[in-house]
Amino acid sequence: MQKLEVTGGKKLEGEVTISGAKNSSLPILISSLLTDQKLVLHNIPHLNDVSSMITLLRELNVDITMHENISLTTQADNVTSWTAPYDIVRTMRASIMVIAPCLARFGKAIVSLPGGCLIGSRPIDMHLSGLEAMGAKCFIKEGYIHCSAPKGLKGATVSFDNKTVTGTENILMAATLAKGTTTIKNAACEPEIVDLANCLIKMGAQIQGQGTETIQVDGVKKLGGAEHTIMPDRIESGTFLAAATATRGHIRIKNTNHKYLKNVISKLKLAGAEITCKEDWIELDMKGKRPKAVNIKTAPYPKFPTDMQAQFMAINSIADGNSKVQETVFENRFMHIDEMKRMGADITIDNNCAFIKGVKSLSGAEVIASDLRASASLIISALVAEGTSNINRVYHIDRGYEFIEEKMQRLGANIVRKID
Ligand code: EPU
């Protein structure tokens, strides 16, 4: 078992380069199934979720060649399977998005039902009802979703009851090869969906309205090859900015885009950070001051992201003042709170709200990471705590943060990986 040993007390200072976005890389890798031509992708991050996705695509016989460091070529010209097995879907829910391209191109898909996870029950009913509206037949047998559309998918109006990111991506991919026009209503607007749509457009898809609540797709007979660079990871960007805020530091993050972080940046400014944004970098300076407490309410993009909630909980736990953090996207995304309390945080929970009384300092402790963003929040807490913390189950962080300890070390953090 690996763990991260963090000794707190150092301000984060210096420059760090942000990697390609996990939540854009995963659907774009899956979109390779929509064409028999080559897809050349750049800025692919080294993450366990990306490795799992490559394993899954290779299982379906997609040919994947790695180049240099962060580029690869995919070619799905000899797909021999349409099944996403339990062992992969269990570790990475994004695998359910293989349903759409397999159905759209081959008329069938068999994907393990992902089940619940630590941040909530996370059903996929909206994905399936959208595909059914497009003519697919779906049923569940022995833990697997079986979908078929022998005559091909047909364009339809898919109106989501609530915003769903991967649901929108699934229907968007399905619609590219469907017969006729598909209109997605109440679509999620996350920048990663726009990145996927832009890649699909390069492949020849006819898409309009990506990034708004209504997306229109005119199906085409075939998609071709393309070359695409994955957008920077806005949650990794936000995580480094949050860590610098908590540690009263001064950092510049490079290869990022402040446009996707408006809500996060405005909350960091309220916490006392001085922030300068240029085209592809953001500089944050706390001028050595303790952060001020800020209230947060998570909601779909462009509002405050649920994927930054835990990191702000870490800031608030040592901030000057009291705060309220409300989680409205996932029903159970407060698993980090009990671990933060072991470090001395003063937090109470009432349904989907956490009430935080900022304490002057935390103390290092043995803690367990329960999910990806919870791990990030525990690293931030450990960076400000007095003494040494051990963060166990570090595999969660490796799912979504590339070279986390190297990047943190370069900013001056005292963090090392230990293998038991
Ligand atoms: N939901 C349903 N039915 C559905 C689909 C979703 O009830 O058919 C519910 C979910 O249970 C949740 C809400 O709708 O309460 C929103 O879920 P959504 O479908 O938007 O989440 P997702 O697509 O499974 C993606 C990201 C998550 C991120 C959420 C919200 C990827 C691969 N994952 O998940 O990222 O938190 O959107 O922004 O894009 C992470 O990176 O740590 C992460 C969890």
Residues whose N, C-alpha, C, O or C-beta is under 5 A from the ligand:
A	BS01	EPU	N23 A94 R122 P123 I124 D125 M126 H127 K163 T164 V165 T166 G167 T306 D307 V329 F330 L372 R373
